[in-house]
């Protein structure tokens, strides 16, 4: 079988191959360095943030104690506030008793972290709430007469911030490496170009040669291409030899053709001068015989040239030898009337293929059969056979002619070589030479054998046939199954809120469901103005308490697309526990950092916690301007303020507990203030509106930590109420909007959030609602107006995991216990 040793590629370039390999090696080196730096960056980021996790666990461990026969923990505010420094990370924790029971925290958080021997802490990546979190576990020994053993404190954090730090380290560390790689690539390109310059010189030498100059290249080549130059010199020598052979062939062909042509001319001249009709007839017969000989010689010369050409540019294809031999035999039977030709093909090779050129093989088989018919067709049948020969195929053409003597078998395979038995028979001496050229081109062996009983066998053996492809195979078509769809039958319209805020008449109906803790009266101006911008949206607004909103969302019982609540801590917990979904827009990206957590919780108002008082019973100069002033005022006038100060009942008021927990962090005299309120038998109520009602009726003189937006609404309605923005610090609450994970119309919820944060929406907040706008510079009910209204600092409550501290069960119980003790409540 003929086979190419080098693939034929257009534009093959040694420079390109060399550059590809060198650049490939450089790329592998860069990839290795990238993997190393990536691993280092990850370990460095883990190390940095692991210290924060461990610090949070240590701060919690310091508060672990035995109380009432069990483990008690007073979760410090600093523990989660440390982790809140990683702004995008969610935080989880769990404390387990020596017996493995839950003390507090997330019950399903995995805490089985291996701690190295001799150490008290360990770290591990685990999957929790469908995300990967980093867990730090710390064991603390508790030794007490009632209880002893190891308490495990586990603090976990998602990996957003540390992965971001790892990417930053990777970028900064790998950038110089990448630049070095690029510079190295440039140097490699330049070096390869300079190194291959001698090849360009040799190319110029070869191009400058004359077409007939086949002398060796005399330029001393580089050692690396010396073999190539030697091969070129060898090729030139072969070309010179082939040229000489062609010249000899042309000379022989001219000589062979010249003889019959000269004979034809002579016979024609004699016939022209011959008066005897019988002699003219004989001359014409001789002229015809010489013309036939010349024609056959010419055809054979052309066939030989064709075979030589095709063998040099052979494109092998699968050739069916059985079919080809049948065609040759059919042609031979048509032109040789008296000769009997028999074709025999064995069954096991009836569909065997060989790689080759069908035209050249057809010419070779035709010459073999024609020779057999010419020299032995009248002495017996010509047998053509196709059979297996070991791993290959064998073609034999046998006749009963005079055969070829052993001494002549080599010569008859050469051009114009004829055996002695062919004397007197018209022939060119090229037939077997053509067969030999075809056999060599197909890596086949041609042998001439004596046939038992007389005659000659010409045998062609093809060594490596390919396996035939069975005919009649029909391609299998894979039919795709049709998915049948049938629309769901229309169901009855779902019941809406009893008073939905409908879209404009005739507009397409899109329904946005909002669960909110804010009164509809406060939000309605915003909703109506939003519908002016989006007239196709109907809003279903459901008022809930902050606890109801949280519990319905966790239980996945809410159908809301948007949640709005002043209980920022519960909103943060919903996001932290995976019940929110991210939304990013230009409006949300422009929020201050404290009002946007993880692109899931968005603050859109700026509402101060104020001290409210009755203007008729407490003159403005007497109104306390700070918490310390409130303590002194009550203590100096115990009878006047006994039972006439009001604040929230922390056990029932979510906003009251939220404000009190933040006061306990910011105000060093917080428990002193609580004790003062308890001594004064302060009135404890659930809601801001109740505090304002009692102030307006004169039942109480002062209300502490009243929500400023509600107090401003009463003042605008004509109530004789004054408000003070405390000068020691003013707490700022922002109502928080988030899109729940189960929202069906998150797109509408996002549109509403963008409206709330837009310049138009904030203007409506400041001018037409009772709320305070987060942005804006004009008017009292803006962030700028709040800052102008107090001489002290304004402290917005940051949306972060630190708000989860006071939601801890044990922390809340301890906090409320101290509160109740101050008020002597059961």
N, C-alpha and C positions, 0 to 999 in steps of 0.2 A: 504494500500500500504506500502510495506516495504521500509525504507529509512535509509541511513547511516547518522549518526550525525557528523562524523569526516571524512574529506577527506583522502583518502589513498595517502600518499606522501612518495616516497622513500627518505631516508636520512633526514627525518624530524628532526629538531634540535631546542630545546628550546633556546640554546645559540644563534643560528643564528637568530631566530625570535626576541629575545631581542636586539641583536646588530643592526638588521635592523631597528627596531623602534627607538632606541636611535640615531643611525646614521642618520635616517630620520629626527628626531627632530633637530639634530645638523646641518644637511643640510638646513633645513628650516631657522634656525637661521642665518646660513652663507648667505643664499639667501637674507634674510631681511637686513643684514648688507651690503651686496653687493649693494642692491638697494639704501640704504641710502647713501653709499659712492659714488655710481655712480651719484646720484642726486646732492650731495655736489660738486663732481668734475666738473659736468657740470655747476653748478651755479658759482663756483669759476673761471672756464675758461671764462665763459660769462662775469663775472665781470671784469676780467683783460682786455679782448679784447674790452669790451664795453667802457672802459676808452680811448682806442686808437681811437675808432670810434667817441666818443664825442669830443676828442681833435681835430680830423680832422674837424669835423663839426664846432667847435668853431673857428678854424683858418680860415675857409671859411667865417663864419659869420662876422669876423672882416673886411672883404673886401667888404661887401655888402653896397651899397650906391645908392642914387637916382641920375640919370644922364640923362639929356635930357627928363625928364618927365617919365622915366622908371627905372626899377631896373637894376643895373649894378653890376657885380661881377668880380673881378680879382683873379682868382683861385690861391692861393699861392702854391708854389712848395712843401712846407712843409706839406700841407694838405694830399696829397696822399703819400708823402714820409714816413709819419708816418705809414700809413697802409702797406707800402711796407716792413716794418719790419716782417710782417707775409708773408714769402717768397712764400708760395703756394697758398695764397688767391687771388681771383679775386676781383676787386673793382669797385663799381658803385656809382654814385652820381646824385642828382637832386635838383635844386633850383627852387622853385615856387614863383610867385609874390602874393601879397595879394588877387588878384582876382582869384588865382588858375592857372594862365597861366604859361607856362614853361619859365624860364629865361635861363637856360642852363642845360646840363647834359643829362641823359638817360630819354627820354620822357615817356617810359612805365614802369619805376620803381615804384612800389607801395610805396606811402608815407603816407597812412592813418594809422598812428601810434598813438595810444591813449597816450596822455601825462597827467600824474597825475596832479590833481589840485594843484596849488601852485608851480609847477615845469615848466621848459621850455624845457625839453627833455624827450624822451621816447624811448623804444627799442622794437623790435618785430621781430620774425622769419617769413619770407614770402618765397613763391616759386617764383623764377625769373629765366628765361632762363633755365628751367628744373633742377634747383638746389635750395637747401635751402640756403637763405642768411639771415644775421642778419642786420637789418636796425636800424640806429640811426637817430631820427628826432629831430631837434632843431628849435624852433621858435624864430625869432628875430623881435622886434618891430622897424619899420621904421617910423619916424615922420618927414615930410617935407611938406612945403607949397604946393608942386605940387602933392605929393603922400604920403600916410601914411597907415599903416596897418602891419600885421604880414607876414613876409617872412619865408617860411619853407625851411630849409636846411636838406636834407636827404643824409646820407652816408651809403652805404651798403657794406658788405664784406661776401664772402663765408665762410664756417665753417670748412674748412680743418684744419687750424692751431689750432683753439680753440678746435676742437674735438680731435686733437692730444694731446693738453695740458691736456684735460680732461682725456684721456686715460692714460697719464703719471701719473697724480695725482691719478687716480683710482688704477693703478698698484702699485704705491709706498705706497698708504694708505691701500690698501686691502691685500698687501703681508703679513704684520704682522698678520692681522686677519686670513688669510689662514693658516699661520704657527700655530697660536693658535688653529684653528679648527683641524688641523692635530694632534697636541699634545693632544688636548682634545679627539680626536678619539682614540688615543693610550691609554690614561688613561681609557677611557670607556671600551675598549677591555680588559685591564688588570683587571679592577674592576669587569666586568661581569664574567671573568674567575675565579677570587677569590671568588666571591659571589656564584657561582654555584658549588664550590668544595664540599659542603656537599652532593650534588646529586651524584657526582662521588663516594663518600664514600658509600652511600646507594646502588649504582649500584654494588659496590664490594661485599657488604653484600649479595645481591640477587644472584650474580654469584657464590658465594661460597657455596650456599645451595645444598643439595643433591636432586636428582630428585624426591624422594618420601617425601620430607619435605614440608608440606603445612601449617606449623604453622605460625602465624602472625609475621610480622617483629617487633622486639622488640626495635630497635634503635630509640631513640627520634628524630623525624624529625624536621627541621625548620618549623616555623609556616606557611610559604608561601607554603610548599609542604605537609603539614600535611594531607590535604584532598586527595592528590595523594596517600600517603602511606596508608591511610585508605581504599581508593578504591582498592589498591593492596591487602591489607589484606582481603577485602570482596571478591575479585576475587579468592584468594587462598581458602577461605572458600567454594566458589561456585565450584571450581575445585574439592575440597575434596568431596563435595556433589555429583557432577556428577560422580566422580570415584566410590563412594559408590553405586549410582544408576546403573552404568554400571555393577558393580560386582553383584548386585541383579538381573539385567537383564540377565546376563550370567548364573547365577545360575538357574533362572527360565527357561531360554531357554534350559539349559542342562537337567533340570528335565522334561520339556515338550518333548524334543526329546528322552530322555532316555526311556520313557514309550512306544511309538510305536516301538522303536528299540528292546526293551526287548520282546515285544509281537511278533515281527517278528521272533526273534531268537527262542522263545518257539514254535511258530506255525511251523517253519521250522524243528525243532527237532522232534516234534510230527509227522509231515508228513513223515519224513524220516523213522520212526519206524512203521508206520501204514501199515498193509498188505492189508486192505480193500481199493479197488480202489475208491469207492464212498466217503469214509472218506478222502482220500488223496485229491480228487477234492474239497471238502468243505474246507479243510485246506488251499489249494492254493488260494481259493477265499478269505479267511480271510487274508492270507498273502498279497494278492493284495490290499485289502481295507486298511490294515495298512500301506503298502508302499505308497499308494496315500496320506494318511493322513500325513505321515512323509514328503513326497515331498512337499505338500502344506505348511506344517509348516515351512519347511526349506526356501521355496520361500518367505513366509511372513516375516520370520525373516530377510532374506537378504534385502527385500524391506524396512522393517522398519529401518534397519541400514542405508540403502542408503538415505532414506528420512531425517533421523536425520542429517546425514552428509551434505547433500545438503542444508538443512535449516540453518546450521551454517555458510556456506560459499556461501550464495545465491547472485548471480549476476543478478539482475532483468532485464528482457528484455520484450518487448511487446509481449504478448501471445494472440492469437485469440481464445477465448473460444468456439466460434461457430464451428470453424474448428476442434479444439481439441475434443469436444464432439462428432462430427460426426465420427472421427476416433475410439473413444472408442466404440460407439454404433455399428459401422461396425464390429469391432473385436468380440464384445459380440454376435452378431447375428450369426457369423460364428461358434462359439463354443457351443452355446446353441440352439439346433435344435428345441426343443419343445416350447420355451418361445417366446412370442411376445414382441418386444421392439419398443416403439414409441418415436421419437425425435421431439420436438416442439421448434422452435426458433422464438421469436418475431421479426418483421421486423425492429423496431427501434434500435435493438441491434445486428443486423446481422453482423455488421462490427466493434463491440466494442472490445477494447483491454484492458488487465489488465497487470500491470507490475508483473513479476514473473518468475518462473522456469517451463518450459513446461514439463520436464520429471517428476518432482514431481507432478504437477497437473494431468498429464496423469495417474500416479499411483493411485492418490486419486480417480479420477473419475472411473477408472477401478475397484477399490475395491468397490465403492458404487454400480455400476451396477452389479458386480458379486454377491454381497450380496443380491441385490434385486432379481436377477434371481434364486439364490440358495434357498432363503427362501420363495419367493412368485411367482416365474415364472410360476408355473403350475396352480395357482389360478386366474390368470388374467394378462393382459398386464402390462409391466413395462414402466412407463412414465418418460422420461428424458426431462426437460424443461430448457430453458435459457430465462430470462426476466429481465426487468429493475426493480430496487428496490430503489426508491428514487434517490439519485445521483449515486448509484452504480449498481451492477449486482447481479442477484440471479440465482443459479443453484439448481434444485430440481430433486431428483431421488425417485420416488414413486412406491410401489409395493402393492399387495393384499395378502401378507403373514400374519402370525400370529402377527407381530408387536413386540414391546418391551414394557414391563410393565414400568410404570412411575418410579417405585422404582429401575428398572434396567438400566435406560437410562444413568445414570452417570457412572455405572460400566462397561458397554459395550464399553465405550470410552477409557478405560484403557487397558494396555497390558494384553493379555490372559484373558480378561474379556468376558464372554459369558452370554447371557440371557437364561431364562428357555425355551423359545420357540425353541432354537437351539439345544435342547437335541436330540441326535440320528442323527444329521446332522454333516458330517465331517467339521471341522473348526479349526482354530488356535487361535481365539480370538485376532488377530492382525489387522484385516482389518480396523475397525473403529479407532483404535489407530493411524494407518498410516494416515488416513484422517484427524484426529485431529491435528497431527503434521504438516501436510501440510497447514492446515487452519491457525494455529498459525504463521507459517513462512510467510504467505501472508497477515497477519493482517485481516483475514476473520473470520466470525462467523459460527460455525457448530452447528446446532440444529437438534434434532430428534423429529418429531411430529407424532401424531396419524392421520392416513388418514381417512377422513370421509368414512363410509361404510366398514371399515376394512383395515388394512395394515399400512405401515410405510412410512413417508416422511423424507428423509435426505436432509437438506437444507444448502447450502453454500452461504453466502452473502459477496460479495467483495465490500468494501465501496467506493473506489475512482478510477473508471476506467479512463483511458486516452481517449482522443478523437481519434477515428480511423482515419487513413489516407486513404483517398479514393483511391481505386485502379484504375489502368488504366490511371493515370496521366503521361503524357509524358513530360520530361524536355524540356524547350524551349531553343533552340540554337540560340544565337545571332550571325548573320553573319556580319562580317566586310565588309564595302563597299570598293571596289577596286578603288583606285585613278588612273584615266587614265592619263597618261602623253604622250604628243606628243611634240617632240622637235621642237623648233622654227626654222623656215626656215632660211637658211643663207641669210643674207642681204649683200648689197654691202659694200665693205671695206670702213671704215671711212677714210676721208681724213686726212693725217698727215701733220705735219709741212713741208713746202716746201723742207727743207733740214734736214731730220731726221738723227741722228747719228746711223746708222744701226748696228745690231748685226753682229757677225762674220758669214761668209758664211756657210750655212748648219746648223746653230744653231737654236734651238727652239726659236720662236719669243715671247718675253715678252716685253711689251711697258711701259716705265716709262715716264710720262709727267711732265715736269718741267716748271713752270712759274717763271721767274727770272728778277730782275732789273740789274743784273750783265751782262756785255758784254759777248757774247759767246766766244770771243777770250780769255777772262780771265779764263773762265771755261772749255774750250775745253780740255786742257791737263788733267784736273781732270776727265772729262767724258771719254776720250780715255783710260786712265789708269784703270778706274773702269771697262770698258768693257773688258780689258785684264783679270781682275779678274772674271768678270761675262760676258762671251762672248755671253750668251743667251739673253741679254737685249739690246733692241733698245731704244734710248732716244730721245724724241721729246722735243726740247728746244725752248721756246717762250720768246723773250725779250719784256719787258713792262716797263713803268715808275712805280715808287712806288705807285702813286695814282691809276693808272690803275689796278695794281695787287690787291690793297686793295679793290677797288670798284667791280671788277669782282668776287672776293671771297665772299664779302658780298651779292652780288646779286645772288650767287650760279650759275654763268654763266661760271665759270672756270671748265675745265675737268682735271685740274692738280692734280697730286699725290704728288707734292712737291713744296713748295714756298720758294724762296731764294731772300732776299732783304737786302740792306744796310740800309733801313729805319726801324731801330730797333723799333722805337716808334709805327709805324703802324703794325708791326708784333706782338708786345706786345698787341696792341688793338684787333687784330684778335683773339688772344688767350683769352684775357680777356672777349671778347664778345661771346665766345663759338664756334668759327669757326675752332679751332684746335683739334687735338686728341693726346692723350698721346702715347709716345713711350719710352720704358725703355730698356737699354742694358748696358753691361759693359762699352762701350765707352761713352754713355751719362752720366752714373753715375760717370765717372771719370772727367767730366768737372768741372772747378771751379764754385763756386756758382753763380758768377755774369753772367756766360755765359749759364746758364740753368734755365729756369723758368717753373715750374710746369711740367717738363718732356715733354713739348710741344714746346717750343721755344729754339733752340740750336744755340749758336754762334760758328763759326768754323774758323774765321780769327781774326787777331789782327792788324788792320790797323790804323795808326796814322793820326791825322789831323795836317798838317805841314804848315809852311810858305815857299812858293816857290819864287825864284827870278831868274833873268837873270844874269848868271855868267859874261857876257861881260859888262853889264851896272852897276851892283852892285857888287863890289869886295867882296869876302867872309868875310874879316874882318869887312866890313861895314854892312853886313846883320844883321837885328835885331834878337837877341837871345831870346827875350821875347815879350810879348804883350806891356808891358810898354815901352820897347825899340822901338817897332814899332810906338807907339804914339809919342815918342820924336823925332824919325827920321823924321816923316812926318811933325810934327809941326816946326822943325828946318829947314826944306827944303821945304817950301810950294810950291814954283814955280817948283822945280824939280819933285815933286811927284803929282802935280796937274793933274788929269785925268790919272795918270799912276800907279794907284793901283787898283787891281781888287778883287772882292769877289762875293759871290752868291747873286742873287736877291731872297730874302726870300719869295717873293710872288709866285715865280714859281719853286723854287728849294726846294725839300723835304729835301735833305741832308744838304743844306745850313741852312734851318730853324732849323733842328735838332741840328746842331753844334752850331748855335747862341743861341738857348734856353739853351743848356748845359753851354755855356760860361756865360750866364746871371746869372746862379746859382753859378758858381765857381769863376768868375772873378769880383771882386768888382768894377773895373773901366770899366765894359763892356760898359755902355752907353757913357762913355767918349771916349772909342775907337770908338764907332759908330759915335759919333759926329765928331771925327777927320777924319774918313773916309768920312763922309758927306761933311765936309769942303774941303777935298781934291778932291771932285767930283769923288769918286771912281767909277770904271766901274762895273756895276752890270750885271751878266750873269746867265744863268740857270744851267750850267753844269761845272764840273771839267775840262773836255776836252777843253771847250772854254777858261777858265782861262789859261790853259797851252799853248794853241795855241797863245794867245796874249803875254804871257811871252816869248815864243820861237821866235816870230816875233819881239820882242822888243817894241811892242806897250805899254806894261805896264812893270814896273820894278819888282813889288812885287805882289804876290797873297796870300790872307789870308784864312786860314782854308781849304787849298787844300787837297784832299784825297791823302794820301801818296802813295798808291799802284799805282795810275795812274801817279803820278809824277815820281816814280821809273821806270815805264815802259818807259816813255819818255827818261829818262836818259840812260837807257839800250839801247835805240834806237839811241843814239848819240846826243840828244838835249843838248844845253848848258843851263841847268837848275840846280840850286842848291836847296837843301831843308834844312830846319832848324826844329829840334824838339824843340819847345819852352821850355825854362828852367824853366819858372814859373810853368807850368804843360803841359803835352801833353795828349790830349784827344785820347782815343782808341775806335775805332768803330769796332764792330764785325758783319760780315754779318750773318744774322739769317736765319736758315732753319726751316721750320715747315711743318707738314703733315696736310693738310686741312681735316676737318671733312667729307667732301664728297668724299675723295680720294677712288678710286676703287682698286688701287694697293698700299695700305699702306705698304705691306710687302716689295715691291721693294723700296719704299721711305725710309723705315727703313734701308735696306741694303746700300743704297747710303749714308745716314747720318753716318752709322757706318764706311763706307769707308772714308768719309771726315774727321772724327775724329781719324781715325787710324794712326799709325805711318807712314805707307806707304802713305796715303793720305796727311798728313801734310808735308811729305817730298816733295811730288809733288807740294804742295802749295808754299813752300819756294824756290824750285829750278827751277820749270818749268812754273809756272804761274806768273802773275804780283802781286799777292796778298801776304799778310803777314801771316805766319803760326801762329796758336794759341800756338802750342807747338814746342819743338825743341830748341837746344842750339847752333847749328852751323849756320852760315850765317847771313847776315844782315836782311833778310826778315823773321825773327822769333821774337817771343815775347822777347826772351833773347837779340836778336840783337837790338831791339827797346830800351830796357832798357839800353843797353850799349851805345847807340847813344845820350843820353841826360843826363845832370847832374841833371835835375829836376825830380819831381815825374811824374809817368805815371798813368793816371786815366782811367781805362776801364769804359765804360758806362754800368751800371748794367741793366740787363733786369728785369724790375719790373714795377708795376703799377704807380710808380712815373713818368714814361715817358708819362703817359696819361694827365698830367697836361697841357702841352703846346699844346695838341690836342683839348682842350676845345675850343668851338667856340668863346666865349667872350675873353678868354685868348689870343687866336691867333689874334683876331681882335685888341685888345689893344696892343699886342706886335708889330704887323705889323704897327699900327698907329704911334707908337713911332719911329719905324724904318724909316718910310716914312718921318716923320717930320724931322728927322736928315738929310735925303738926299733931303729934300724939294721936295719930290715926291707927286703927287696928290693921 
